[in-house]
Amino acid sequence: MPRGPSGRIVVELNPALKREFHAALAADGITLKDWFLSRVRAFVTDRRRPQALDAGSHVLSPSEPVQLAAKKEQKVVRSKSTRTKTKGK
């Protein structure tokens, strides 16, 4: 889709999906513009997070504590297997 200098965004949707989408927005009491702006702000904020990590601030992602715990468990298993091999010699 072409991009121009205006602030407008045009998206083509299947008419049935468009009706369902507008009905869901109305049920939630939110306008399409408010919903879209909320999602755009969240998307842009999420994209900025890796840059903040370069500056020295660190925010854990939801899966990061699990990944860190798994790394610690791997180290423990490795150290036990190393000890076992050493004892066997």
Summary of the structure (lengths in Angstrom):
residues: 89
radius of gyration: 24.7
end to end distance: 68.3
largest distance: 74.5
contacts: 137
relative contact order: 0.05
helix: 70%
strand: 0%
